[in-house]
């Protein structure tokens, strides 16, 4: 179909220019703006009457204004249509002075014998935000995996120190001074174990006690504590919707999120003080919102918000606030782990954290947590069975395998230790009815502990199995239980921890 009527053609051209979803600006050979459409007005905050006749550099960020006339001249020497934003950081200057990320396309046009440049401008703010969130997610995932790997190796080292120190202590009970020195070693190893636990929680690899949790009492308790600890110039308020749904979380995690966000808010206010508002309520994540925030799925969420009237966060800092160890606080005032741990907690709960801030206008953190449904908070009770005393112990590190054997033999059990899961499986197949308990590490060559358990369950599904590892790092409790694991004992564990766990399993 073609339109031969010039008047209609011109009318279509004007309508297309004005109603285009992209911003459109026409500039003459001298660099003056001669036409803009309504999308430019919306995108950059100007009335078109303010722009007509002004230099196009009005819309160029200050740092690029000097170089821009040269770029215009270079285009006029080679006037061909070209995209300008692909792979480059381009910005337009909003009327209020802030930068708007854009993609720009340039096309030369001739009207009534005069040359013009027609620029199309596309706002890519949401795309940039999505890309930044994706990069941050990938960066934190890599750091989490690194932390998890380091923690696993460190756990094995601590496990050896703790176990052998306890063995020696049993042999020198008649030497109080030596026993006291060993207590220091044992205590130091236990402190190291606690540190590893915190690292794993940061890396989303820990095993917190998560259950169906009401947010209201936890948030009110946090608000009361904040009122008692923060300066009197800071007003703490809370607005918690009674309809806020329950979430699956550890109370300590929620408490940590609120306290960290509130303390950061207090720091942003300084000595002048201000307002911190703690809010919670239900929110429905629809398809549009889920598309904008890849960590969320469609459905009901509880939204926990901490809003302050502080100094706000500059854009260059806002991009980095969730990076581990990044902080704007003075030395000794913060480690830079608070916000990164909050983000990891939210992700571990199936949610995410969003932040909105402008310099001089305060900050708002929104923590989205999926609603709990069908969660059973009651631990499964065990029925007592006959006592058993023969144990198969598997760990690929020789010293740890022998340590486990010696600890358990000292408690009166008959123990067969293997450093190869394949050899352990062969032994079990040869005499499946001999063993009353299987204890295995997971991270082993050739066959993981879980794979070993799968094979053992095929032979004798009634035998109890304990995992001594950082297995809780990557496999959820329901999966472990379905595969036959009745107990997980995280390394490094103490002699008393091992003895108590074995005793419970032996007793059923």
C-alpha positions in Angstrom: 0.0 0.0 0.0 1.3 3.5 -0.9 0.1 7.0 -0.1 0.5 9.4 -2.9 -1.1 12.4 -1.2 1.8 14.6 0.1 -0.4 16.2 2.7 -1.3 12.8 4.2 2.3 11.6 4.0 3.4 14.7 5.9 0.6 14.2 8.5 1.8 10.6 9.0 5.4 11.8 9.4 4.4 14.4 12.0 2.3 11.9 13.9 5.0 9.3 13.9 7.6 11.8 15.1 5.3 13.1 17.9 4.0 9.7 19.1 7.2 7.7 18.8 7.9 5.6 22.0 11.5 6.8 21.6 12.6 10.4 22.2 13.3 12.2 19.0 15.3 15.4 18.6 16.1 17.3 15.3 19.2 19.4 15.2 20.3 21.8 12.5 23.8 22.2 11.1 24.8 24.8 13.8 23.8 22.3 16.5 20.6 24.1 17.5 17.5 22.1 18.5 14.7 22.7 16.0 12.2 20.0 17.1 11.6 17.6 20.0 8.7 15.1 20.6 6.7 14.5 23.8 8.8 11.5 24.8 11.9 13.8 25.2 9.8 16.1 27.4 8.9 13.1 29.6 12.3 11.6 29.6 14.4 14.7 30.3 11.9 16.9 32.2 11.9 19.8 29.8 9.0 21.7 28.1 9.8 21.7 24.4 9.6 25.5 24.4 12.6 25.5 26.7 14.7 23.6 24.2 13.8 24.9 20.7 16.6 27.2 19.5 19.0 26.1 22.2 22.3 24.3 21.6 22.0 20.5 21.7 24.8 20.6 24.3 22.1 21.6 26.7 21.2 17.9 26.9 24.8 16.7 27.2 26.3 16.0 30.6 28.7 18.7 31.8 31.8 16.4 31.6 31.2 15.9 27.9 30.1 19.4 26.8 33.5 20.6 25.6 34.1 17.5 23.4 30.6 17.4 21.9 30.9 20.1 19.1 33.9 18.2 17.7 31.8 15.0 17.6 29.0 16.8 15.8 31.5 18.2 13.2 32.9 14.7 12.7 29.4 13.4 12.0 28.7 16.1 9.5 31.8 15.1 7.5 30.5 11.5 7.3 26.7 11.8 7.7 25.3 8.3 7.8 22.8 6.6 10.1 24.5 4.9 13.0 23.7 3.7 16.5 25.7 5.4 19.2 24.8 3.5 22.4 25.7 -0.1 21.7 28.6 -1.1 24.0 29.2 2.5 25.2 28.2 4.4 28.3 26.0 7.2 27.0 24.0 9.7 29.1 21.6 12.6 28.5 21.3 15.4 31.0 18.0 15.7 32.8 16.6 19.2 33.5 17.3 18.7 37.2 20.9 17.9 36.4 21.1 14.1 36.9 22.3 11.8 34.2 19.9 9.5 32.3 21.5 6.4 30.7 20.4 6.2 27.0 21.0 4.7 23.7 21.2 7.2 20.8 20.8 6.6 17.1 21.8 9.4 14.5 20.3 9.8 11.1 21.0 12.6 8.6 17.9 14.1 7.0 17.3 16.9 4.4 14.2 19.1 4.5 13.6 21.8 2.0 17.3 21.7 1.0 18.6 22.0 4.5 20.6 19.3 6.4 19.5 18.2 9.9 20.5 15.4 12.2 17.6 13.4 13.7 18.5 11.7 17.0 16.5 8.9 18.5 16.9 8.5 22.3 15.9 5.4 24.2 15.9 5.3 28.0 17.8 2.2 29.2 17.6 2.9 32.9 15.8 -0.3 33.7 18.1 -2.3 31.5 21.2 -0.9 33.2 19.7 -1.6 36.6 18.9 -5.2 35.6 22.5 -5.6 34.2 24.0 -4.2 37.4 21.9 -6.5 39.6 23.0 -9.5 37.4 26.7 -8.5 37.7 26.3 -8.1 41.4 24.7 -11.5 41.7 27.4 -13.1 39.7 30.1 -11.4 41.7 28.6 -12.4 45.1 28.0 -15.9 43.8 31.7 -16.2 43.0 32.8 -14.8 46.3 30.4 -17.1 48.1 31.8 -20.2 46.3 35.3 -19.1 47.2 34.4 -18.5 50.8 32.7 -21.9 50.9 35.8 -23.7 49.5 38.1 -22.0 51.9 35.8 -22.8 54.8 35.6 -26.5 53.9 39.4 -26.8 53.9 39.7 -24.8 57.1 37.1 -27.0 58.7 39.2 -30.1 58.0 42.2 -28.4 59.6 40.3 -27.4 62.7 38.7 -30.8 62.9 42.1 -32.4 63.2 43.3 -29.9 65.8 40.2 -30.2 67.9 40.0 -34.0 67.7 43.6 -34.8 68.4 43.7 -32.3 71.3 40.8 -34.0 72.9 42.5 -37.4 72.4 45.6 -36.1 74.1 43.6 -34.5 76.9 42.0 -37.9 77.7 45.5 -39.3 78.1 46.9 -36.6 80.4 44.0 -36.1 82.9 46.5 -36.6 85.7 48.6 -33.6 84.5 46.5 -30.5 85.2 49.0 -28.0 83.6 49.1 -29.9 80.3 45.3 -30.4 80.4 44.8 -26.6 80.9 47.1 -25.9 77.9 45.0 -28.3 75.8 41.8 -26.6 76.9 43.2 -23.4 75.4 43.9 -25.2 72.1 40.4 -26.7 72.1 38.8 -23.4 72.9 40.7 -21.7 70.1 39.7 -24.4 67.6 36.1 -24.0 68.7 36.3 -20.2 68.1 37.7 -21.0 64.7 34.7 -23.3 64.0 32.3 -20.5 65.0 34.1 -18.1 62.6 33.7 -20.7 59.7 30.0 -21.0 60.5 29.7 -17.2 60.1 31.6 -17.4 56.8 29.3 -20.1 55.5 26.3 -18.1 56.5 27.7 -15.2 54.5 28.3 -17.5 51.5 24.7 -18.8 51.8 26.1 -22.2 52.7 25.2 -22.4 56.3 22.3 -24.3 57.9 20.3 -21.8 60.0 17.3 -23.0 62.0 14.7 -21.8 59.5 11.0 -22.3 60.2 7.6 -20.6 59.8 8.1 -17.2 61.3 5.9 -14.2 62.1 7.6 -11.0 61.2 5.7 -8.7 63.6 7.1 -9.8 67.0 10.7 -9.9 65.6 10.4 -6.4 64.1 8.8 -5.0 67.2 11.6 -6.5 69.3 14.2 -5.0 67.0 12.5 -1.6 67.1 12.6 -1.6 70.9 16.2 -2.5 71.0 17.1 0.2 68.5 15.2 2.8 70.7 17.4 1.8 73.6 20.7 1.9 71.7 20.5 4.6 69.1 20.9 8.4 69.9 17.8 10.2 71.2 17.8 12.5 68.2 16.8 9.5 66.0 13.1 8.8 66.0 12.3 5.1 65.5 8.8 4.3 64.2 7.3 1.1 63.0 4.3 0.5 60.7 3.6 -3.3 60.5 0.5 -4.4 58.6 -1.3 -7.1 60.6 -1.9 -8.9 57.3 1.9 -9.4 56.8 2.2 -13.1 55.9 4.6 -15.5 57.7 7.9 -16.3 56.0 10.3 -19.2 56.4 13.3 -17.8 58.2 15.5 -18.0 61.3 14.4 -15.2 63.7 18.1 -14.3 64.1 18.4 -13.7 60.3 15.4 -11.2 60.4 16.8 -9.5 63.4 20.2 -9.2 61.8 18.7 -7.6 58.7 16.7 -5.0 60.6 19.5 -4.1 63.0 22.1 -3.8 60.2 19.9 -1.6 58.0 18.8 0.6 61.0 22.4 1.1 62.2 23.4 2.0 58.7 20.5 4.5 58.5 21.6 6.0 61.9 25.1 6.4 60.6 23.8 8.3 57.5 22.1 10.8 59.8 25.1 11.7 61.9 24.7 14.0 64.8 21.7 15.8 63.3 19.4 12.8 63.8 16.3 12.1 61.9 13.6 9.4 61.3 13.9 5.6 60.8 10.7 4.0 59.8 10.5 0.1 59.9 7.6 -1.2 57.8 6.2 -4.5 56.8 3.3 -5.7 54.7 2.1 -8.0 52.0 3.0 -7.4 48.3 1.9 -9.3 45.2 4.7 -9.7 42.6 3.2 -9.7 39.2 4.8 -10.7 35.9 6.1 -7.2 35.2 7.8 -6.9 38.6 9.2 -10.4 38.3 10.7 -9.5 35.0 12.3 -6.4 36.5 13.7 -8.3 39.5 15.1 -11.7 38.3 15.5 -12.9 41.9 11.7 -12.8 42.4 8.9 -15.0 41.1 5.3 -14.2 40.6 3.3 -14.6 43.8 2.8 -13.2 47.3 5.7 -11.8 49.3 6.2 -10.1 52.6 8.1 -6.8 52.1 10.2 -5.6 55.0 11.3 -2.0 54.6 13.7 0.3 56.5 13.3 3.9 55.4 15.5 6.8 56.7 15.7 10.6 56.3 19.5 10.5 56.2 22.0 12.1 53.7 21.2 9.6 51.0 23.7 7.6 48.9 25.6 9.0 45.9 25.1 7.0 42.6 28.7 5.9 42.4 28.6 4.5 45.9 25.1 3.0 45.4 26.5 0.7 42.8 28.9 -0.8 45.3 27.1 -1.0 48.6 26.5 -4.7 48.4 30.1 -5.5 47.7 31.8 -7.4 50.6 34.2 -5.3 52.6 33.2 -2.1 50.8 32.5 0.7 53.3 32.5 4.4 53.5 32.9 4.4 57.3 36.1 5.3 59.0 38.6 2.7 60.0 37.3 0.8 63.0 33.7 1.8 62.5 32.6 -0.9 60.1 33.8 -4.0 58.1 31.8 -3.6 55.0 30.1 -7.0 55.5 26.7 -5.8 56.8 24.9 -5.1 53.6 26.5 -8.0 51.7 25.3 -10.4 54.4 21.8 -8.9 54.3 21.7 -9.5 50.6 22.9 -13.1 51.1 20.3 -13.7 53.8 17.5 -12.4 51.6 18.7 -14.6 48.7 19.0 -17.6 50.9 15.4 -17.1 51.9 14.4 -17.0 48.2 14.0 -13.2 48.2 16.0 -10.1 47.3 16.9 -6.6 48.5 16.3 -3.4 46.6 17.5 0.0 47.5 16.3 3.5 46.4 18.2 6.6 47.4 18.9 10.1 46.4 21.5 12.4 47.9 19.8 14.7 50.4 16.5 12.7 50.3 17.2 9.7 52.4 17.3 6.0 51.6 14.8 3.1 51.4 15.7 -0.6 51.6 13.1 -3.1 50.6 13.6 -6.8 51.5 11.2 -9.1 49.7 10.7 -12.5 51.3 8.4 -15.3 49.9 5.4 -16.2 51.9 5.5 -19.5 53.9 3.1 -22.2 53.0 2.7 -25.8 54.2 5.7 -25.7 56.5 5.9 -28.1 59.4 7.8 -26.7 62.3 7.8 -29.8 64.4 10.8 -32.0 64.5 10.2 -35.6 63.6 10.2 -37.9 66.7 12.3 -41.0 66.7 11.3 -44.4 67.9 13.8 -46.3 70.0 15.4 -49.4 68.5 17.9 -52.0 69.7 21.4 -50.8 70.5 24.1 -51.2 67.8 27.8 -51.0 68.2 29.5 -51.5 64.8 30.3 -48.4 62.7 31.6 -47.8 59.2 33.5 -44.5 59.1 34.6 -43.0 55.8 36.7 -39.9 55.1 39.2 -39.4 52.3 41.8 -37.8 54.6 43.8 -40.5 56.4 44.3 -38.5 59.5 40.7 -37.6 59.9 39.5 -41.2 59.2 41.9 -42.5 61.9 40.8 -39.7 64.2 37.2 -40.7 63.8 38.1 -44.3 64.4 40.0 -43.5 67.6 37.4 -41.2 69.0 34.6 -43.7 68.5 36.7 -46.7 69.7 37.4 -44.7 72.8 33.6 -44.4 73.4 33.3 -48.2 73.2 32.3 -48.8 69.5 33.8 -51.2 67.0 34.9 -49.0 64.0 36.1 -49.8 60.5 37.6 -46.8 58.9 38.1 -46.2 55.1 39.7 -43.4 53.1 38.0 -44.6 49.9 34.3 -44.5 49.4 34.6 -47.3 46.7 36.5 -49.5 49.2 33.9 -48.7 51.9 31.1 -49.7 49.5 32.9 -53.0 48.7 33.3 -53.7 52.5 29.6 -52.9 53.1 28.5 -55.2 50.2 30.6 -58.0 51.6 29.1 -57.9 55.1 26.0 -55.6 55.0 24.5 -56.9 58.3 27.6 -56.2 60.3 27.3 -52.4 60.4 24.8 -50.6 62.6 25.8 -47.1 61.6 27.5 -45.5 58.6 29.3 -42.2 59.0 30.7 -40.5 55.9 32.2 -37.3 54.5 30.7 -36.0 51.3 33.4 -34.4 49.4 35.5 -37.4 48.2 37.0 -38.4 44.9 35.5 -41.0 42.6 32.3 -41.3 44.6 30.8 -38.6 46.8 29.3 -39.4 50.2 25.8 -39.0 48.9 26.5 -41.4 46.0 27.9 -43.9 48.5 24.7 -43.5 50.6 22.5 -44.1 47.5 24.3 -47.4 46.9 24.2 -48.4 50.6 20.4 -47.7 50.7 19.9 -50.1 47.7 21.6 -52.8 49.8 20.1 -52.1 53.2 17.7 -49.2 53.4 17.2 -49.5 57.2 20.8 -48.7 58.2 21.2 -45.2 59.8 23.6 -42.8 58.1 25.3 -39.7 59.5 27.1 -37.1 57.3 30.1 -35.5 58.8 30.9 -32.7 56.4 29.9 -29.3 55.1 27.1 -31.1 53.1 24.6 -28.6 54.4 26.4 -26.1 52.3 24.8 -27.2 49.1 22.1 -29.8 49.8 18.9 -29.0 51.7 17.7 -31.0 54.6 14.7 -32.5 52.8 16.9 -33.9 50.1 19.4 -35.3 52.6 16.5 -37.0 54.5 15.1 -38.4 51.3 18.5 -40.0 50.4 18.8 -41.7 53.8 20.8 -39.2 55.9 19.4 -39.1 59.4 22.0 -36.7 61.0 24.4 -34.0 59.7 27.4 -33.1 61.9 29.3 -30.2 60.6 33.1 -30.2 60.8 34.9 -29.4 63.0 32.9 -31.1 65.7 34.0 -31.9 69.2 34.4 -35.4 70.7 31.2 -34.8 72.8 29.3 -33.7 69.7 30.2 -36.9 67.8 29.6 -39.1 70.8 26.2 -37.6 71.4 25.1 -37.8 67.8 26.3 -41.4 67.5 24.5 -42.3 70.7 21.2 -40.8 69.4 21.4 -42.8 66.2 22.5 -46.0 67.9 19.5 -45.6 70.2 17.3 -45.0 67.2 
